Amino acid sequence: MMFEWAYSGVDFSLAGNGGQECVDFIGPTRRILETILFIAIGIVEMCIAYPHLHLPKTLPLVTRSADRLTRRILLLLMCTIYLLVSPPSRWLMATFRVHMHCLNGATIAMLFPVINTRLLPFETETYYIQHLLMLVVPYFLMREGGVYTPEPIGNPWWCLMSMGILFIYHWVLLQGLAMLSFVNMNHMMCPAVSDPFYGQWYRIAAAVHQSLIVGVHGKFYTWVAQKFLPTNDSSSLQKVVPGTPPGDDLRSNGDTVHTNGHTKEL
């Protein structure tokens, strides 16, 4: 295949890595029915959530510089490069809010580690460090405030949108690439060796418990992080984001954002 170079080094002899046995773990009929079901659920969730997604007409410009520790932490995690380099906008704020409800994967990876394929020196240590940073960096982004401000705790709609996006991402993109390459991407072809729901129903079990965990994890993370955010005397200062006229979608009003990363419902 054209992109064989991208996965030719994957060892299919390791359990859960991929290969024909992994592809055959679930029969084609079951796989198709599950795919149709959860793609439909994902689309419905996004359609329900979208009309309720609100962003403030004005966003505060962060006037203080990041402290040295914040800068070092942010530079360590390159997967958040889009959030770090993009200019302030409602789209960036929307991306951050969706991202806040995708952090449960890092927590699950820490609680149920898949390290049987980590054979090179320090691969296991790197696994834990990377997933730990995935959980730490959003807090330091929240310290910067402005567009890095989550929605109010009582707002469920960004969580629902995130869940719909995750369904489409897993059942269309990851499963499609996994079937083409025979590489078990995020365990969409066969379960991980550490999966407590190992068996034919593991994907349905994952969809159910992740639908619950995504919301709980995102809100709990935000609540805890906000307890440790520094206060800012200039939090009442708000300015319009350059190039983003008031009323522009993603949708205006709904909450007001402060420069210390806290959110207050209007």
C-alpha positions as CSV (number, residue, x, y, z in Angstrom):
1,M,0.0,0.0,0.0
2,M,1.0,3.6,-0.5
3,F,1.5,4.4,3.2
4,E,2.9,1.0,4.2
5,W,6.0,2.9,5.4
6,A,4.0,4.4,8.2
7,Y,3.1,1.1,9.9
8,S,5.5,-1.4,8.5
9,G,7.4,-1.5,11.8
10,V,4.3,-2.6,13.8
11,D,4.8,-6.1,15.3
12,F,1.5,-8.0,14.7
13,S,2.7,-10.9,16.9
14,L,2.1,-8.8,20.0
15,A,-1.4,-9.1,21.4
16,G,-3.6,-6.1,20.6
17,N,-1.3,-4.6,18.1
18,G,-3.2,-5.6,15.0
19,G,-3.0,-8.2,12.2
20,Q,-5.5,-10.6,10.7
21,E,-6.5,-12.2,14.0
22,C,-7.3,-8.8,15.4
23,V,-9.3,-7.9,12.3
24,D,-11.3,-11.1,12.7
25,F,-12.0,-10.6,16.4
26,I,-15.4,-9.1,15.5
27,G,-17.5,-10.5,12.6
28,P,-18.2,-8.2,9.6
29,T,-22.0,-8.1,10.2
30,R,-21.6,-7.0,13.9
31,R,-18.9,-4.5,12.9
32,I,-21.1,-2.9,10.3
33,L,-24.2,-2.7,12.6
34,E,-22.2,-1.2,15.5
35,T,-20.6,1.3,13.1
36,I,-23.9,2.5,11.7
37,L,-25.4,2.7,15.2
38,F,-22.7,4.8,16.7
39,I,-22.2,7.1,13.7
40,A,-25.9,7.8,13.9
41,I,-25.6,8.5,17.7
42,G,-22.6,10.8,17.1
43,I,-24.5,12.8,14.4
44,V,-27.6,13.2,16.6
45,E,-25.5,14.3,19.6
46,M,-23.8,17.0,17.5
47,C,-27.1,18.2,16.0
48,I,-28.6,18.4,19.5
49,A,-25.7,20.2,21.0
50,Y,-24.8,22.7,18.3
51,P,-27.8,25.1,18.8
52,H,-26.9,25.4,22.5
53,L,-23.2,26.2,22.0
54,H,-22.6,29.8,23.1
55,L,-19.5,31.9,23.3
56,P,-19.2,35.4,24.6
57,K,-19.4,38.4,22.2
58,T,-16.2,39.8,23.7
59,L,-13.1,37.9,24.9
60,P,-10.5,39.3,27.3
61,L,-7.0,39.8,26.0
62,V,-4.5,38.2,28.4
63,T,-2.2,41.1,29.5
64,R,0.2,39.2,31.7
65,S,2.9,36.9,30.5
66,A,3.1,33.3,31.4
67,D,5.3,32.5,34.3
68,R,8.5,30.5,33.6
69,L,7.0,27.2,34.8
70,T,4.0,27.6,32.6
71,R,6.2,28.3,29.5
72,R,8.3,25.2,30.1
73,I,5.3,23.0,30.6
74,L,3.6,24.3,27.4
75,L,6.7,23.8,25.3
76,L,6.9,20.2,26.4
77,L,3.6,19.0,24.8
78,M,3.7,19.6,21.1
79,C,0.3,18.0,20.5
80,T,-1.3,21.2,21.7
81,I,0.6,23.3,19.2
82,Y,-2.6,24.5,17.5
83,L,-4.0,25.8,20.8
84,L,-0.7,27.5,21.5
85,V,0.1,29.3,18.3
86,S,-3.4,30.2,16.9
87,P,-4.5,33.8,17.4
88,P,-7.4,34.4,19.8
89,S,-10.7,33.7,18.3
90,R,-14.1,32.1,19.0
91,W,-13.0,29.1,17.0
92,L,-10.0,28.6,19.2
93,M,-12.1,28.9,22.3
94,A,-14.5,26.3,20.9
95,T,-11.6,24.0,20.1
96,F,-10.3,24.3,23.7
97,R,-13.7,23.6,25.2
98,V,-14.2,20.5,23.1
99,H,-10.6,19.4,23.9
100,M,-11.4,19.7,27.7
101,H,-13.8,16.8,27.3
102,C,-11.3,14.6,25.5
103,L,-8.9,14.3,28.4
104,N,-10.5,11.2,29.8
105,G,-8.4,9.0,27.4
106,A,-5.2,10.1,29.1
107,T,-6.7,9.2,32.5
108,I,-7.8,5.8,31.3
109,A,-4.4,5.1,29.7
110,M,-2.8,5.8,33.1
111,L,-5.3,3.5,35.0
112,F,-5.3,0.7,32.4
113,P,-1.9,1.0,30.7
114,V,-1.1,-0.9,27.5
115,I,2.6,-1.3,27.8
116,N,3.1,-4.9,26.5
117,T,4.3,-3.3,23.2
118,R,6.7,-0.9,24.8
119,L,9.9,-2.9,24.4
120,L,12.6,-0.3,23.7
121,P,14.5,1.5,26.6
122,F,12.4,4.1,28.4
123,E,9.3,3.5,26.2
124,T,7.3,2.7,29.2
125,E,8.5,5.7,31.1
126,T,7.7,7.9,28.0
127,Y,4.2,6.4,27.9
128,Y,3.4,7.6,31.4
129,I,5.1,11.0,31.0
130,Q,3.2,11.8,27.8
131,H,-0.2,10.9,29.2
132,L,0.6,12.8,32.4
133,L,1.4,15.9,30.4
134,M,-1.9,15.6,28.5
135,L,-3.6,16.1,31.8
136,V,-1.3,18.8,33.2
137,V,-1.0,21.1,30.2
138,P,-4.7,22.2,29.9
139,Y,-4.5,23.5,33.5
140,F,-1.6,25.7,32.5
141,L,-3.6,26.9,29.5
142,M,-6.5,27.8,31.8
143,R,-4.0,29.9,33.9
144,E,-3.6,32.1,30.8
145,G,-7.3,32.7,30.7
146,G,-8.9,34.4,27.7
147,V,-9.8,31.9,25.0
148,Y,-8.5,29.1,27.2
149,T,-11.6,29.3,29.4
150,P,-14.0,26.3,29.8
151,E,-17.7,26.7,29.8
152,P,-19.6,27.0,33.1
153,I,-19.8,23.7,35.1
154,G,-23.5,23.5,34.6
155,N,-23.4,23.7,30.8
156,P,-23.7,20.2,29.3
157,W,-23.7,21.1,25.6
158,W,-19.9,21.3,25.0
159,C,-19.6,17.8,26.6
160,L,-22.3,16.4,24.3
161,M,-20.7,18.0,21.2
162,S,-17.3,16.5,22.2
163,M,-18.9,13.0,22.6
164,G,-20.4,13.3,19.1
165,I,-17.1,14.3,17.6
166,L,-15.4,11.4,19.4
167,F,-17.9,8.9,18.0
168,I,-17.3,10.1,14.4
169,Y,-13.6,10.3,14.9
170,H,-13.4,6.7,16.2
171,W,-16.0,4.9,14.1
172,V,-15.2,6.6,10.8
173,L,-11.6,7.8,10.8
174,L,-9.8,5.5,13.2
175,Q,-11.7,2.4,12.3
176,G,-11.4,3.1,8.6
177,L,-7.6,3.5,8.8
178,A,-7.3,0.5,11.1
179,M,-9.1,-1.7,8.6
180,L,-6.9,-0.5,5.8
181,S,-3.7,-0.9,7.6
182,F,-4.5,-3.8,9.9
183,V,-3.1,-1.7,12.8
184,N,-5.3,-1.7,15.8
185,M,-5.7,2.1,16.1
186,N,-7.1,3.0,19.6
187,H,-8.3,-0.6,19.8
188,M,-11.1,-0.2,17.2
189,M,-10.5,-3.7,15.7
190,C,-9.9,-5.8,18.9
191,P,-9.7,-5.0,22.6
192,A,-6.6,-4.1,24.5
193,V,-5.1,-6.9,26.7
194,S,-5.9,-4.7,29.8
195,D,-9.5,-4.0,28.7
196,P,-11.8,-5.0,31.7
197,F,-14.6,-5.6,29.1
198,Y,-12.6,-7.9,26.9
199,G,-14.9,-9.8,24.6
200,Q,-17.3,-9.4,21.7
201,W,-19.2,-6.6,23.4
202,Y,-16.1,-4.5,24.3
203,R,-16.9,-1.7,21.8
204,I,-20.5,-1.3,23.0
205,A,-19.3,-1.4,26.6
206,A,-16.7,1.3,25.7
207,A,-19.3,3.5,24.0
208,V,-21.5,3.3,27.1
209,H,-19.0,3.9,29.8
210,Q,-17.2,6.6,27.8
211,S,-20.5,8.5,27.2
212,L,-20.7,8.7,31.0
213,I,-17.0,9.3,31.7
214,V,-16.5,12.0,29.1
215,G,-19.0,14.3,30.9
216,V,-18.0,13.5,34.4
217,H,-14.2,13.7,33.8
218,G,-14.4,17.0,31.9
219,K,-16.5,18.7,34.5
220,F,-14.6,17.3,37.4
221,Y,-11.3,18.3,35.8
222,T,-12.5,21.8,35.2
223,W,-13.9,22.1,38.8
224,V,-10.6,21.0,40.4
225,A,-8.4,23.1,38.0
226,Q,-10.4,26.2,38.8
227,K,-9.8,25.7,42.5
228,F,-6.1,26.2,41.8
229,L,-6.3,29.1,39.3
230,P,-4.6,32.4,40.5
231,T,-6.9,35.4,41.0
232,N,-6.5,38.4,38.7
233,D,-7.5,41.9,39.8
234,S,-7.9,42.9,36.1
235,S,-10.4,40.1,35.4
236,S,-13.2,42.6,34.6
237,L,-11.3,43.9,31.6
238,Q,-12.8,42.6,28.3
239,K,-11.9,43.5,24.8
240,V,-13.2,42.3,21.4
241,V,-11.1,39.8,19.7
242,P,-9.6,41.4,16.6
243,G,-11.2,40.2,13.4
244,T,-14.2,38.7,15.2
245,P,-17.3,40.9,15.0
246,P,-19.9,40.7,17.8
247,G,-22.5,38.1,17.1
248,D,-20.3,36.0,14.8
249,D,-20.7,32.2,15.2
250,L,-19.7,30.0,17.0
251,R,-22.5,31.5,18.9
252,S,-22.4,34.7,20.9
253,N,-23.6,35.3,24.4
254,G,-24.2,32.6,27.0
255,D,-21.3,33.2,29.3
256,T,-18.7,35.9,30.1
257,V,-15.0,35.1,30.3
258,H,-12.5,36.5,32.8
259,T,-8.8,36.7,32.3
260,N,-8.0,34.4,35.2
261,G,-9.6,31.5,33.4
262,H,-12.9,31.4,35.5
263,T,-16.2,31.4,33.8
264,K,-19.4,33.1,35.0
265,E,-22.9,32.4,33.6
266,L,-24.8,35.4,32.5
